[in-house]
Amino acid sequence: RIFTAPEQLTTTSYDFIVVGAGTAGCVIASRLSENPSATVLLIEAGVSDNGTDSAVLSTPFLAAQAVGTIFDWNYTTTSQVGLNGRTMPYPRGFVLGGSSSINSMVYARGPSEDWDRIATTSGDDGWSWNNLQQFIFKNERHAPAWNNRSNVGEYNPKVHGHGPLMTSLTANPSELDHRVINTTAELADEFPFNLDLNSGDGLGFGWLQSTIGDSARSSSATAYLHPALNSRSNLDLLLNTQVMNLISTGGAATTLNGVRASQSETAANFTFTAAKEVILSAGTIGTPQILMLSGVGPKEELEKFDITTLVDAPDVGRNMQDQPIFFLQWAANGDTLFSFLNDPDAINAALAQYEQNKTGLAASSIVFNTIGFLRLPDNSSLLENGDPSSGPHAAHYQISFIDTFNGNGNQVAPTDGNWISGSVVLISPTSRGSINLTSSSAFDHPLIDPSFFTTSFDIGTAIEAVKTLQTFLAASAFDGFIGSPVTNLTTDAQIEAYVRAAAVTIKHCVSTAKISKANETGGVVGPHLQVKGVDGVRVVDASIFPFTVGGFPQAEVYIVAERAASLIKETWSL
Ligand SMILES: Cc1cc2nc3c(=O)[nH]c(=O)nc-3n(C[C@H](O)[C@H](O)[C@H](O)COP(=O)(O)OP(=O)(O)OC[C@H]3O[C@@H](n4cnc5c(N)ncnc54)[C@H](O)[C@@H]3O)c2cc1C
C-alpha cells in the first residue's frame, strides 16, 4: 500500500521501519517483506518515480537531466579550499529509488580487494569478495541492448547473476569506442583490455555496463520496490514524509525504536514504532544527519545545537570521502555524437521514436561507453607515505571517453565541429571531509564539505592521470581522429591550476557512518551494520563504506543491501 501523508496510515507499529526508499532502502524493504509474517514500513522524504515528469528518470537518454529538478535534494557544498573556494551543487535522489533513480547508471562493482579490505576492517569475513558472490548474483543480471547487438567479447556472462536489477552495454558503439578498444590491443602492457570490469579484477580498460534493461533505467525502485508493492500486503510505503530523528518509545533510553516523521517544518509530527528494528538507509548525507539529530554523534557538534548526547560517536558525519571529476576536450576529425546532441530536431525525433517503440538513440547509453581504471606506478613518489587503494589490483584513478564535448562548469561549448572528451576521476583520494548540522531542524540542509584536493596525493594523482589520458590518446589507434586539445596542458603547474578550477563531485560520497570491528571504539556501525552504543538500529547505505569504492558505488550499495537483508532475516529467523 502507498500512502502520501502520515495521517493516512492505519497503524503506527511495524516489525521493521526502513528510513529512505533509496538504492539500499528499496532492497531492504523488498527482501524483508518477502516473508509475509513480517510487517514493513518504508518512509521516503522524496516523491514518486511514477508521477509528473518521470520520463526524465526512466529514459536512458535523459538520465543526467533529473539533477537539479524536483527529484533532487538540491544540496550545495561548502566553499572548497582546494578548488579556489568554489561551492558546487551536490545532487542526491529525492525520489523512490533514491540516487539510483537519478544517477548516470554506470554499474561497476570495483576490485575484489575493496571487499576483502572491508572484511578486514570489520573483522567479518562475510564481506569478502568470495563470500559475497551469492549476493552479487542475487542482485543483478545482464540484459541485451534493445537492438540485440551481439556483445560477445565485450563482457563475461559468467560473472553476471539472476537478480532483478538489469545491466547492459550500449546499443550503439561509436567510432571513439572502437579506437579506445583498439588502443588496448596496441598498448596492451600499459593499457590492458579487461573483458569485464565487474569480475572482481577492477583494473584495465573495458566496456561500460549501465543499469538499463528493457530500454529503460533499472533502479532499486523499478527492480525491487514496485514489484514488491504490487504483490504484497505486508509492505507499506509512506511518501513525501521526512524522518526527523529516532527516539526511545519506552524501555532503555538507548533503544531507538521510535521514528519521528513529518511532512514539513511546520506540519504535525508522527511517531512510528518498530517492534524489531529500524534500518537507516537515508544515504551518506541523510543518515549521519538523522543520527546526530537523535543524539548519536560527536558530542561537541551536538552541543552546538543543544541536542542531548545519547552516544558520543565522534565518527558520525566524519571521514566523508568523495571522488572528484573533471573533463578535457579535443577536436575530432571523425563522426561523434556532438552534431546529434546539438540538433534539437534530431533529439526530438529520437525521443519520439523512443516514445513510440522504445528503440533508437534514446534507448541505451550512447555517449559514455568505455572506461579505464589505472594505478600509479609502484615506484611513484606519491606512494611513499602509503597506498590509499585497497590493494595492488585496485585503481588510484580512472579515465573515460565521451563521444561529445563535455564542458567543465561554465566552460562555453562550441556550436559546430566534432569533439570528444576525456574525464578523469580520482578513485582513492586521501582528502577527508564531513557532514555537519546547521541547526537542530531536520529540514535545514546540513553542511556538506567533501574537502576536495586538500592533499598533495590527490593533486599529484590527478596530474598523473591527465598525463596518462594524453598518452592514451596519442596512440596510433587515434591517428587522424584526434585533433587539437581545447586547453593545452603541458606543465604540472598548468594541470594543477586546471584541476582546481574545473573539478566537481562525481557524487560518490561515502563513509559518514563507517563500519568497524565489533570491539573497536572508532567507527559508527559494527560488522553487521548495527549502530554502536544503541539498540535496534542498523545503517544500510553508502555511508557504511570505510573508504571510497574502487568501482562506482551503486553496485557496491546493492551488494551491501542484499547481504544486510540476509543478516536481518537471520537475526529474526525470517
Ligand atoms: C547525479 C548522480 C549520479 C551518479 N552516478 C553514478 C553512476 O553512474 N554509477 C554509480 O555507481 N553511482 C553513481 N552515483 C552514486 C550512487 O547513485 C550512490 O552512491 C548510491 O545510489 C547511494 O545509495 P544509498 O542507498 O546510499 O542512498 P540513496 O540512493 O541516495 O538513497 C537515500 C534515500 O533516502 C531518502 N532520505 C534521505 N533522508 C531522508 C529522511 N530524513 N527521511 C526520509 N527519507 C530520507 C532519500 O530521499 C533517498 O531516497 C551517482 C549519484 C548521483 C546523485
The ligand as an SDF file (V2000), in Angstrom:
LIG
                    3D

 53 58  0  0  0  0  0  0  0  0999 V2000
   23.5880   12.5310  -10.0890 C   0  0  0  0  0  0  0  0  0  0  0  0
   24.2770   11.2910   -9.5890 C   0  0  0  0  0  0  0  0  0  0  0  0
   24.9950   10.4950  -10.4960 C   0  0  0  0  0  0  0  0  0  0  0  0
   25.6220    9.3160  -10.0450 C   0  0  0  0  0  0  0  0  0  0  0  0
   26.1550    8.4640  -10.9630 N   0  0  0  0  0  0  0  0  0  0  0  0
   26.5080    7.2180  -10.5650 C   0  0  0  0  0  0  0  0  0  0  0  0
   26.8140    6.2000  -11.5070 C   0  0  0  0  0  0  0  0  0  0  0  0
   26.7510    6.4000  -12.7180 O   0  0  0  0  0  0  0  0  0  0  0  0
   27.1680    4.9780  -11.0270 N   0  0  0  0  0  0  0  0  0  0  0  0
   27.2160    4.7100   -9.6820 C   0  0  0  0  0  0  0  0  0  0  0  0
   27.5500    3.5920   -9.3140 O   0  0  0  0  0  0  0  0  0  0  0  0
   26.9210    5.6490   -8.7860 N   0  0  0  0  0  0  0  0  0  0  0  0
   26.5260    6.8750   -9.1820 C   0  0  0  0  0  0  0  0  0  0  0  0
   26.1390    7.7930   -8.2620 N   0  0  0  0  0  0  0  0  0  0  0  0
   26.2100    7.4390   -6.8380 C   0  0  0  0  0  0  0  0  0  0  0  0
   25.1960    6.3890   -6.4160 C   0  0  0  0  0  0  0  0  0  0  0  0
   23.9680    6.5880   -7.0980 O   0  0  0  0  0  0  0  0  0  0  0  0
   25.0200    6.4670   -4.9030 C   0  0  0  0  0  0  0  0  0  0  0  0
   26.2700    6.2800   -4.2830 O   0  0  0  0  0  0  0  0  0  0  0  0
   24.0650    5.4010   -4.3720 C   0  0  0  0  0  0  0  0  0  0  0  0
   22.9070    5.3340   -5.1650 O   0  0  0  0  0  0  0  0  0  0  0  0
   23.7260    5.7250   -2.9380 C   0  0  0  0  0  0  0  0  0  0  0  0
   22.7900    4.8040   -2.4280 O   0  0  0  0  0  0  0  0  0  0  0  0
   22.2160    4.9930   -0.9590 P   0  0  0  0  0  0  0  0  0  0  0  0
   21.2340    3.9220   -0.7370 O   0  0  0  0  0  0  0  0  0  0  0  0
   23.3440    5.1530   -0.0150 O   0  0  0  0  0  0  0  0  0  0  0  0
   21.4970    6.4380   -0.9830 O   0  0  0  0  0  0  0  0  0  0  0  0
   20.3420    6.9820   -1.9170 P   0  0  0  0  0  0  0  0  0  0  0  0
   20.1080    6.1140   -3.0770 O   0  0  0  0  0  0  0  0  0  0  0  0
   20.6460    8.4110   -2.1750 O   0  0  0  0  0  0  0  0  0  0  0  0
   19.0350    6.8550   -1.0020 O   0  0  0  0  0  0  0  0  0  0  0  0
   18.7610    7.6140    0.1330 C   0  0  0  0  0  0  0  0  0  0  0  0
   17.2520    7.7940    0.1950 C   0  0  0  0  0  0  0  0  0  0  0  0
   16.8900    8.2580    1.4830 O   0  0  0  0  0  0  0  0  0  0  0  0
   15.9660    9.3200    1.3400 C   0  0  0  0  0  0  0  0  0  0  0  0
   16.1190   10.1420    2.5420 N   0  0  0  0  0  0  0  0  0  0  0  0
   17.2020   10.8620    2.9130 C   0  0  0  0  0  0  0  0  0  0  0  0
   16.9740   11.4570    4.1000 N   0  0  0  0  0  0  0  0  0  0  0  0
   15.7310   11.0840    4.4910 C   0  0  0  0  0  0  0  0  0  0  0  0
   14.9390   11.3670    5.6290 C   0  0  0  0  0  0  0  0  0  0  0  0
   15.3790   12.1520    6.6040 N   0  0  0  0  0  0  0  0  0  0  0  0
   13.6950   10.8370    5.7060 N   0  0  0  0  0  0  0  0  0  0  0  0
   13.2310   10.0090    4.7090 C   0  0  0  0  0  0  0  0  0  0  0  0
   13.9430    9.7240    3.6010 N   0  0  0  0  0  0  0  0  0  0  0  0
   15.1790   10.2470    3.5010 C   0  0  0  0  0  0  0  0  0  0  0  0
   16.3870   10.0000    0.0590 C   0  0  0  0  0  0  0  0  0  0  0  0
   15.4040   10.8310   -0.4680 O   0  0  0  0  0  0  0  0  0  0  0  0
   16.7410    8.8200   -0.8190 C   0  0  0  0  0  0  0  0  0  0  0  0
   15.6190    8.3040   -1.4730 O   0  0  0  0  0  0  0  0  0  0  0  0
   25.5590    8.9900   -8.6640 C   0  0  0  0  0  0  0  0  0  0  0  0
   24.8660    9.7930   -7.7620 C   0  0  0  0  0  0  0  0  0  0  0  0
   24.2100   10.9290   -8.2160 C   0  0  0  0  0  0  0  0  0  0  0  0
   23.4340   11.7610   -7.2330 C   0  0  0  0  0  0  0  0  0  0  0  0
  1  2  1  0
  2  3  1  0
  2 52  2  0
  3  4  2  0
  4  5  1  0
  4 50  1  0
  5  6  2  0
  6  7  1  0
  6 13  1  0
  7  8  2  0
  7  9  1  0
  9 10  1  0
 10 11  2  0
 10 12  1  0
 12 13  2  0
 13 14  1  0
 14 15  1  0
 14 50  1  0
 15 16  1  0
 16 17  1  0
 16 18  1  0
 18 19  1  0
 18 20  1  0
 20 21  1  0
 20 22  1  0
 22 23  1  0
 23 24  1  0
 24 25  2  0
 24 26  1  0
 24 27  1  0
 27 28  1  0
 28 29  2  0
 28 30  1  0
 28 31  1  0
 31 32  1  0
 32 33  1  0
 33 34  1  0
 33 48  1  0
 34 35  1  0
 35 36  1  0
 35 46  1  0
 36 37  1  0
 36 45  1  0
 37 38  2  0
 38 39  1  0
 39 40  1  0
 39 45  2  0
 40 41  1  0
 40 42  2  0
 42 43  1  0
 43 44  2  0
 44 45  1  0
 46 47  1  0
 46 48  1  0
 48 49  1  0
 50 51  2  0
 51 52  1  0
 52 53  1  0
M  END
$$$$
